[in-house]
Amino acid sequence: MQTAWTALADPHRRTLVEVLRVRPRPVNELVALVGLSQPGTSKHLRVLREAGLVTVRADAPPSSVEFAHARQMRATRRVSW
C-alpha cells in the first residue's frame, strides 16, 4: 500500500485530488477534466484509493469519486504544488 505522499508524487494524481476537493465527481467527468484516458484515470484513482485519499461512492449510477478525509484535505492545503 502506498502512502499518501507517494501517491501525491504524480502530477496527474495531484490534479485529481484538487478537482475532488471541490466536490465528488463521476469518473467520466474526471476523465474530461484531467484529459487522460478512462483507463489511465482509473489507474490513478486506484492508487489514490489504495493510499486512502479518495473513496468510490457506488450508491447511485454513475458511481462517483470523492475526497476521503477532511484531515487529509487540511494536510494537502498546506502543500504547495
Rosetta blueprint (number, residue, H / E / L):
1 M L
2 Q L
3 T L
4 A H
5 W H
6 T H
7 A H
8 L L
9 A L
10 D L
11 P H
12 H H
13 R H
14 R H
15 T H
16 L H
17 V H
18 E H
19 V H
20 L H
21 R H
22 V H
23 R L
24 P L
25 R E
26 P E
27 V H
28 N H
29 E H
30 L H
31 V H
32 A H
33 L H
34 V H
35 G L
36 L L
37 S L
38 Q H
39 P H
40 G H
41 T H
42 S H
43 K H
44 H H
45 L H
46 R H
47 V H
48 L H
49 R H
50 E H
51 A L
52 G L
53 L L
54 V E
55 T E
56 V E
57 R E
58 A L
59 D L
60 A L
61 P L
62 P L
63 S L
64 S E
65 V E
66 E E
67 F E
68 A L
69 H L
70 A H
71 R H
72 Q H
73 M H
74 R H
75 A H
76 T H
77 R H
78 R L
79 V L
80 S L
81 W L
